[in-house]
Amino acid sequence: MEHEKIERINELARKKKTIGLTPAELEEQAVLRRQYLDEFRANMEETLKRVRVEQEDGTYKPLIKRDKLN
């Protein structure tokens, strides 16, 4: 995510704590947060795809993605 978007998220968070946000700003904040979380999750998933776990016999196996628990 671009640095400017992260700065805008932080700016809106500070403004929300002090004087509040307009409905348009609340919507903008929600959109920016969703973009940030989507990118974070995608990056984390890519990182975890490269992780290998050493087994007792010395071999390495990739992590297996589990289904979500309820």
N, C-alpha and C positions, 0 to 999 in steps of 0.2 A: 504494500500500500504506500502511496506517495506520502512523503513527509508532510505536505500541506494538508492532506486529509486528516492525518493523525493530529496535527496542530488544531484543526477545526473541531475535531471531536473533543479535545481538551478545552478549547475555548468555550464550546457550548456547555460542557460540564461545569466549568467555573461560573458561567453566567447563570446556569440553572440554580446553583447554590446561592447566588447573591440576589439577583433580581427576578429570576424566572425566565421562562422561554415562551415565545409566541407559539401558536399551533404550527405554523410553518417551520419554525426552528425545531420543535419537537419531532416533526416528521423527518426533517433533515438529519437530526441526531440519530433517529432510529435507522434510517437508511445507511448512514455512515457506520454505525455500530455493526449492522448486519454484514456489510461489506468486509469490515475488519475481521469479524469472527469467521466468516466464510474463508477468507484468505489464510487466517491463522490455522484453521482446521485442515485446510488443504496442504499447507506447508508441514504441519505436524504429521499428517498421514504419509507424506512423501518421506519424511525423516524416518518414521517407524518402518516403512517398507524396506529400508536399508539396514535395519538392525538385525543382527544374527545372534542367537543364543547358543552358547556352547553346551553340548550335551555331555553326559557322563563318559561316553566313549570317545570324546574328543572331537566329534564332528560338530558342525554348526548348522542350525536350522533357522529359517526365517520365522519371525513372529506370525502368528495366525490371528487374523481378525475375527473376533467373536461377534455374534449377534448381540444386539442391545438387550440388556436385562430389563424386562417390563419397565 
